[in-house]
Amino acid sequence: MTADLVERVRRRLATSRAELTSAAVAEAVRGEAGGVLGDAEVLSALTLLRQEFTGAGPLDPLLADPDTTDVLVTGPDDVWVDGAQGLHRTGITFPDEAAVRRLAQRLAVAAGRRLDEAVPYVDGWLSGSGPAGRVRLHAVLPPIAASGTCLSLRVLRPAVHDLAELRSRGTFDQPTADLLRAIVEARLAFLVTGGTGSGKTTLLAALLGCVPHTERVLCVEDAGELQPQHPQVVRLLARPANIEGAGEVAVRELVRQALRMRPDRIVVGEVRGAEVCDLLAALNTGHDGGAGTLHANSPAEVPARLEALAALGGLDRTALHSQLAAAVQVVLHMRRSPDGSRQLAEIGVFERRMDTLLVRTAWHRERDRQAAWPVLQTLLGRHR
């Protein structure tokens, strides 16, 4: 199979109106080769061309690996994967820059998006099946990406672990697991914070599994990762706009809809925008025990992060701190260690000082109980 033959077959298939089956590809290969190829050569061509027209091509084995969290392509021979072993380079290569570009554009179409010179970047979702789960796609074309087409695929698998499983993985010890369960049972509202890939959603799903089965949990998400082991979970998923820019259903609207569905607890999978205003409003109207995740480098930075997000919804700093003080009590901070493991690093509590809200540390992974420990114990006792 020469590059010229592959290109001719590719063009023939692209202009054909027939269904793209293995038989159709084999017929196209034999037709362009003049019928001189043997069965082994046709099979080799089928494998190569299947990568061009189905799935994520040569990246499929990486996406199918249950440990993979991210697949990153920065050049034809520059493919990286992140997972349990950390970020490392793979041996997978593409024939050339054009092959990377074709894959990026095909995946964009599969996600219902456009990717070309007029719109040189794309952000969308690919509906996966099997071990790969759902995949978030991001791609940028040259000349915006100076070194060539950049493709980023983030694998979002259902978060289904319970507290016992996380404890066995070293996320926390048994006394801390008991403390986390007590926070949920006391109906304290909490935020799980941390960086990308630190295990925020996994911990949140495990904690939701501790909610009494007599309570109804409404989960609002952008990606659909939360699948807690609980019999009364209703999951609402946001929907992006289509290629014409219509049909969007934002997380903020879904939070409002959740309020009308008789929730005992309202959960936002990831607080990333103006929906923080609606979440805080909901938690201030009798819906105790709500939760969500938030990107933050440390618990101390949480108030500032929420200020920035609330500003998008028209909520000023004073109003944000006032609502936050009444709505949320606890911050659970996750971190990813150098060896790739996810750990609960810190538990903090909100504390008001004048008109400002701070997060003080109650428990630390290395230093155990901290200054705000009595405050946490008071909250647990008050809400029992």
C-alpha positions, 0 to 999 in steps of 0.5 A, a space after each residue: 500500500 503506497 501513500 498514493 494508492 491510499 490517497 486515491 482510495 480515500 478520494 474514491 470513498 469520500 465521493 462515493 454515496 455508498 455506505 462505508 462498509 468493509 466490503 465497500 472499502 475492499 472494493 475501492 482498494 481493489 478498484 484503485 489497485 487494478 485488482 492486483 492486490 492479494 487478500 493480505 494486502 487488502 486486509 492491511 489496507 482495510 485496517 489503515 483506511 478504517 482508522 481514517 474513517 471510523 472512531 478516533 483512528 490510531 488513538 482508539 487503543 489509547 482511549 479504550 485503556 481504562 487508565 487513560 484520562 487524556 490523549 494529546 496530539 501535538 504533531 504526527 509523531 508527537 502523541 502523548 497519553 495521561 493516566 495512572 502512570 502520569 503524562 508520557 509519550 507514546 509510540 503512535 504516529 500519523 503519516 503526516 500533518 494532513 492525517 492529524 488534520 483529517 482526524 480532527 475535522 472528522 471528529 469535529 463533524 461527529 461532535 456536530 461542530 465545524 473545524 476549518 479555516 473560518 473556524 480554526 478551533 473546536 470544543 465538543 463532545 463525542 458520544 463513546 461506548 464501552 470502556 472509552 465512555 464519553 470523550 471531550 474533544 478540543 482541536 486547533 488548526 494552523 496557523 492558530 496552532 503554530 506547530 501544526 494541528 493540536 488535538 486533545 481528547 479527555 476521557 470522562 468515565 462514570 464516577 462509580 466508586 464508593 468510599 470503601 473503594 477510595 479508601 482502599 486506593 489510598 485516597 484517605 484513611 478509615 477515620 477520614 472516611 467516617 468523617 466524610 460520611 458524617 458530613 453527608 449524614 449531617 446534611 452539610 453543604 460542601 464543595 469538592 475542589 482541586 485541579 484538573 484530574 485530581 479526582 473531584 468528581 470521583 469523590 463527589 459520586 462516592 459521597 452521594 452514595 452515602 445519602 440516605 436512600 429515602 432522599 431524592 438527589 438531583 444532579 445537574 451536569 455538563 458532562 454526565 460523569 456522576 453515577 452514584 450508587 443511590 436508588 433515587 438519583 435524577 441526572 440532568 445534562 446540559 446541551 451545547 448549541 448545534 452547528 447553527 448556534 441553536 438548541 443550547 440548554 445551559 447548566 444554569 437553566 437546569 438548576 432552575 428546573 431541578 428546583 421544580 422536581 422535588 429535590 432533597 439535595 441539589 448537586 452541580 457536577 462542576 460549578 464553572 459559571 453563572 450557575 453558582 448564583 442559582 445554586 446558592 439561591 437553591 441552597 438558601 431556600 431549604 435544600 440542605 446538603 447540596 454539593 458541587 465541584 469547583 476548580 481551585 488550587 487550594 481551599 483558601 482560594 475558593 471565595 475568590 474563585 466563586 466571586 469571579 464566577 458569581 460576577 458572571 451572573 450579576 452577583 456582587 462580592 457582598 451578596 456572594 459572601 452573604 449567600 455563601 455563608 448561609 449556603 455552604 459549610 465545608 470544602 473538601 480539597 483533592 490533589 493529584 500526587 506525583 505518582 498519579 494517585 488522587 488524595 484528599 489533601 484538606 478539609 476546610 470550613 467557611 468562616 465569616 470575618 466582618 463582611 468577608 468569608 474565609 476558608 479555614 483548615 479543619 483537617 490536613 492530610 499531613 498535619 491531621 487536625 487543625 485550628 478549625 477542627 472545633 468549628 467542624 465538630 460544632 457544625 456536625 453536632 448542630 446539624 445532626 
